[in-house]
Amino acid sequence: MKVCVFIILTLSSLPRVAAERTPPLVPYLGTVLNELSGVVEALPTRLQDELINFNKMRRCTRLIIDTLRHQKQPYDLTFVPEVSKVLLCVPIPGTEDDMYRYVDALGDK
């Protein structure tokens, strides 16, 4: 089983990376939403003479279609005992209440 991790350093590389990979692929939702909101905010919905900006609509549609296309393929997830052992052996620091208090304390900083 091949495991690939791709770190997208810039938002402009998202379309290129998505085009190069074969489905299934789940782009990082924050990056997709950031790219989508950038298109929505940067381009006007209406042009001169109240014409619809179809370029903006095409770009939004392309982002959504690409994201959905990469998510519709079934994943070939195989059970890997070594990975399972590592995940099950990681100690949980304290109780669930302790973890909630820890996260709340981080938010206060």
HELIX and SHEET records of a PDB file:
HELIX    1   1 LEU A   11  SER A   13  5                                   3    
HELIX    2   2 LEU A   14  GLU A   20  1                                   7    
HELIX    3   3 LEU A   29  ALA A   42  1                                  14    
HELIX    4   4 GLN A   48  GLU A   50  5                                   3    
HELIX    5   5 PHE A   54  GLN A   71  1                                  18    
HELIX    6   6 PRO A   81  CYS A   89  1                                   9    
HELIX    7   7 GLU A   96  ASP A  108  1                                  13    
END                                                                             
